[in-house]
Amino acid sequence: MWKWACLVPHPPIIVPEVGRGKEKEAIRTIQGMTSLTQQLEEKKPDVLFILSPHAPYSRGLLFVESSEYKGDLSLFGVPEVSLHAKGNHEKFEAIYNFLKEIVPVEVMKKATGSLDHASIVPLYFFHKQWGNLPDIILANPIGLTLEEASKMGKELRQFQDTLQWGLIASGDLSHRVIPGAPAGYSPLGAFFDEQVVRALKTSDAQLLLNLPESTIEEAGECGLRSVLIYLGIAEPHSKMISYEAPFGVGYAVAIATPQKKEYPLFARNVIEEYIQNDRQPAQREIELWSPLEALHKKGACFVSLKTKDGHLRGCIGTILPVHQTLSEELVANAIAAATEDPRFLPVQPDELKNIVVSVDILSEPEEVHSIDELDVKIYGIIVSNGVRKGVLLPDLDGVDTVEQQIHIALQKAGISSHDNITIYRFTVDRYLERGE
């Protein structure tokens, strides 16, 4: 869904046609934008969600919704620098309907949406790299509170779509960093920018949420809400590319790829799709959500669900693969863990936010001939007697000895005696959902 997110500045002077040589005074920012777009050269998304603090605004998040967007830099003496992009009504509706439940949202409908300089400047660099622009959705976050902006970013991590999206969060930092700055000078300008840079390097939005309102006002910023939304969606993968304040205005460039395909997130997406929409994901969705290697190999796996306070809520798996690919195995076991574990009722939609997902990918089992070959921290076990089999994963809370491990596995299999049992061991690659 989210292919990447970035934070970018928007000084028109870094566009060579505007700067006419003066852009070299912001060479770090130009190099940062060049590095950013080069990193994303092969990652052009289907949809660009642009946050601009200079677009029309109102209380809350204001969408400027249109079938097409146009703009140029005629206000800065170069009308020949112009851009055009299409809108996407269907995808606007999708993200609007998602966000309206999270933060205050307004919509301004336009026959042709205007691109302001805070949109055009970053898009200028992307257009040079890609040759043309994808569909865009434009919104101004300036009417959000800081807490709402941070919440919006965090919730956007959960936004799912069959297309791939990129986020461009446009915003300059303090306009008062040095004497002679365009908005005047304040010693808090440099301090404010230091805190933003630190937050971008550590993916820690709380540093900015803790700033006194007077400090933020004195800094004369325009991009703090863009920063907070970016950090929310990027956490914990923000990577700082560049910072400087050559004209007394702070310019920061940062990138994140929050869409990293992880096994627990894949399993969560499957579970949420099944429980909320009563359907298994389509092949296109599986390909988008699944880690690449899972699409091309077989494998056995377990999917485990726990409540956030640590109680088991479901666990189903396979000890040998029964599907053609690991991704198909994960789909089946994720749905089964949420709906078919006989120890629990099926998971309900209102439980999803309180559930943590983990995935164990199993090695091929091997028979053991002595309990000395077992280790509860390293090996899971399978105990077998005829058709009865009991399985226990390794490194579980409360299972401290091999004897305990075997006893629990026997109970699960309904085997009453140690006689005539065969024991197999296996290792797991365990993937925990972020935050567990």
N, C-alpha and C positions, 0 to 999 in steps of 0.2 A: 504494500500500500504506500507507505512513505519511503520513497527512494532515497531522499536526503533532505536536509534542512540547512539553511545558511543564514548568517547575519551579515548584512552588508551596509556600508555607508552610502550616501548619495550626493556628494559634492559635485556639482556640474563641472567644476574646474578640472576634474580628472579625465574628462572627455577631451581629447586633444583638440578637437575643433573649437571648444570653448576656451581651454587653457592657453592655446597659442604659445606654448613654451613654459608657461607658469605651472603647468601640471607636473613638471619635474620636481617641484617643491613638495609634492605629495607622492614621491616615487615609491615609498613603501606600500602605500595604499594601492597604487596601480599594480605593483608587483603582487600584492595580495589578491587583488581581483583577478589578475591573470592566472595566478596559481589556482585559485578557486575554480575558475571556469575550465582550466586544463584538467583538473581532477575530475570534473563533471562532464568532460567532453563526450564520453561514451555512456553517460547516464542521463540523457535527455528524458524527462518524464512525459507522461501523457497530459498532465495538468500541472500548471504552476499556480500556487496560492500565494499571492503577493500581499504583504502587509505594508501599507504606506501611511505614515503619519501626516502626510500633506495632501491626501485625498480628502474629499468632503467628509465631514465627521458629524457625529451626534453623540448623545449619551449611549454608552455601550459600544459594541462593535458594529460599524456601519459598512454593509456591503454595497458596492456600486455594481449593479447587475446589468449586463448588456450582452448583446450577441456579438459585438465587436468593440475593440478598444483602439484608440488612436492618440498620439501625442507627439510633440516635438519640443525642441529647446529654443524656440523663438524668443522666449523671455530672456534668454541669455545670449541673444545675438546670432544664433545659428539655427534657423528654421529648417535647414537642410538635414539636421540630425532628427529624424522622425522614425517612429516605430508603429507597427500595426500588428494586432493579434486578435484572434477570435475568442469569444466567450464560449461558455459551455453551460447551457441552462440546466441540463440534467445533473451535472456535477455540482453546480451552484446549489440546486435544491437539496442534494445529498448532504453537503457540508453545512448548509444553512439549517436544515432540519436536525442535524446532529448538535450543532452549537447552540441552538435556541433553547435547549434544555439545560444548558450549562452556564451561559452568561447572557446579559441583555444584548439583544440583536435587533438592528434596524436594517431596512433595505431601501436603497434609492435606485429606481429603475430608470435607465437611460437608453435611448435609441442607439447612441454611440457613446461609450464611456470614454472619458478623458484620462489619459495617462499623465500624471504630474511628474515633476523632475525626480521625486524620490522613487518612482517606478522606472522612469526612462533611464536614469544613470546606470543602475545595476543591469537592466535589460540590455543596454547598449553592449556591455561586455559579453553577456550570454549570447546575444544575437551574432556577434562577431565569431564566437566559437562554434555555434550550432548552424549558422546560416539562416535559420528561421526559428520562430518561436512556437511553442506548443500552445494549446488553449490556456487561457488564464482566468483566474477569479481574483477580483480586487476587493480589498477591505481595509478600513482604517481602524486601528485599535486604540486611538488616542482617548476615546471616551470611556475606556475601561478603567476601573481601579487597578492598582498594582496587584492586589490579591486576585482579582478576576482574570487579569492577563496571565498570571502564573498558573491559575487553575485551568484556563483555556488551553495552554500549552501542554500541561500534563494529560488532560483529557483527550487532546488530539492524538496522543500516542495510541489511543484505542480505536480511532476512526479507521474503518475498513472500507475498501472499495476494490473493485476488480481491476481498475486502472492504477497506474503508478503515478504518484504525486511528488512534487518538490515544493518546499516552502522557502520563499524569499522574504525574510524579515528585514525590512529596510529601516534604518534609523541611525542618525548621528548621535554622538554622546554629548558631553558638556560643550557648550559654546563659549565658555569663559575660562579656558585653561591657562592662557598666558596674557600678560599685559598687551593691550592692543587688539584683543580678540573682538570679533564683530558685535558681540552682545555685552561687551565690557569684561572686566577681569574680576574673578573671585578666587581666593586660595582654595575654596571648596571644589572648584572645577577640576583641578588635577586629582584631588582626593576622590571625587566621585568616579572619575575615569579609572583610577587605580582599583577601586572596588569592582567596577564592571569587568575589567580585565582579569582580575583574580577570580571572579565568578565564572567567567568564560573558560578559564584554564582548569578550574576545579569542578565545573558543572554544578555549582552551588548557588542556586537562586536565592537562598535564604539570606545571603550576605546583602543582597539588594533590598529584599523585603524588610530588613532590619534597619535600613537607613532612615534617619529622621526626615520627616516631610520638609523641614526647613532646608536641609542639605540638598535635597533633590531640587527644590525650587531655586535655590541659590546657584546650582550648577547650570541651570538654563539648558536642559536637555530636550531632545525631541524623540529619542528612540528607546527610552527605558521599557515601555510596554512591548515593543518589538523584541527587545533583549529577553524579557521574561517569558514571552511566548516561545521564542526560540529555545531558551534553556529548558522549558517544560517539555517540549517535544524531543529535545536532543539528549536530555539526561539519560545515562551518564557518559555520553559519547562526544561531548563537545571538544573540538580541537581548534585552538587559536592559530590563526594564520598570520595576522599582522595587526599592529596598532601604531598610530602616530597622531600628533595634533599639530600639523605644520602651520596652520593659520589660526591657532587658538581654539579649533574645534576638533573634538576627538573622533577619529575614524577607526573602527574595528571591523575586521573580517574574520569570520569563524565558520566552521563547517561541522556537520554531524551526519552520520548515516544511521538514524534510529531504527530503520527498517531491518536491521541485521536479522537474518532468518535463523531463529533459534527453535529448538525442539519444543520447549514448553510453550512458547508463543504460538507455534503451529498447532499444538494440541488444544490450547485455549481457543484459538480461532475456530477450530472444528467444533468444539463443545458449544461455544456460544452460537454458532450458526445452527447447530442441531436443536438446541434448547429454545432459542429465541424464534427461529424461523421454521422449525420442524422439517429440516432437510439436511442431507449431507452436502458438503461442498462440491461444486462442480470441478471438473478437471482443471479448468483455467485457474480457479481459486487455489487448488492444491499446488499447482505449479508456481503460483505467486507466493504462497505462504511457506512452502516446504524448503528446508535446507536442500541445497542442490544435490548433495551426495545421497540423500534419502530417495531421490527420484530414480536412481540408477543402480541400487543394490538391494538385495534382500536382507532382512534382519528381523530378529525377535525383539520385542520390547514390552515394557510395562508402563502404563500411565497411572500416576497416583494423584489423588486429590486430597488436600487437607484444608481444614478451616484455618484462618489466620491465627487462631489461638492453639493450633497444633493438633487438633483432633482429626483422625482419618475420616474422609468423606466418600472414599471410593478408590478401588485399585483393581485393575484388570490388566492382564497381559498374556503373552505367549512365550513359551520357552523354546519353541522352534518356529520359524516363519511359516505362515499359512497363506500369505499373499505374495504377489509378484515383486512388490517393492516395499521398502521400509516405510515410505510415505503412506502407502495403502494400509500397512500394518498399524501405523499410528492413528490413522483415521478411525479404523475399526475399534482399536483399543481405547481411544479417547472417548468415543461415544459410549462404549460399553462401561467404562469406569464411571461415567456420569449417570448412566441410566440402567445398568444391568447388574451391578454388584448386588448379590442377594442379601447382603448384610444391611443395605441402606435403601431408602426410598429414592427415586430418581431426583437428581438435582433440579431445583426450580429456578426460574429466571432471576428472582430477587436474591438468590444465594451467590450468584456468579462473582460479585465484587468481593465476597468474603472468602473466596476459595483460591488456594495457591496450587499451582500445577507443577509436577515434576515428571521427568521422563527418564527411564533407564533403558539403555540399549544393551542387549545381552550378547555375550560371546557364545560360541557353540559349547554346549555342556560336555564335560569329560568325566568319565567314571573315576571314583576314588576307591581305594582299598583299605584306607586307614584314616581315622579321624585326625591323625597327625598332619594329613594333607589339607586340612580345612583351617580357615581363619575367618571369624565372623566379620572382621572389618574389610576383608578383601574379597571373599567368595560368598556368593549366594549358593543355595543348595536345592537340589531336587531329590526327594526320597520317593522310591517307587516300590510297589508290591503288586505285581500283576497290572491291572488297569488303573489302580489307584496311584495317584501322584500328588505330592504336596510340595509347594514351592515357597521359598522364603528368600527375599532379596538380602544383600549384604548391608552391613553398617546401618542397622536399624536401632533407634532409641529403645533401650530396655533389653536388648538382646546382647549379652556380654560374653557368653561362653558358647562353645561349639555344642555342648550338651543341650543348652537352652534352644539353640537354633534347630537341632534335630528334633527335639521334643515338639516344638511348635509346628514344624513341617509335618510331622507324623499326625498331629491333631488335625491339621488342615486337610490331610488326605483321608482321615478316618481310619488310619492304621493303628491298631492297638498294641502291636508288639514290634520290637526291634528285629525279631527273627525274620530271615528271608527278605530283607530289604536291600535295595541297591541305592547307593548314594552317588549323585553327580554334583559336580561343582561348576560354577561359571563366574565370570567377572562381569561388571557392568561399567559402562560410561554413564555417569549420572549427570543430568542437566536440571538445574534448579531455576525456577522462575525468578527473575530479578526481584529483589526485595525480600526473598525468603531467607 
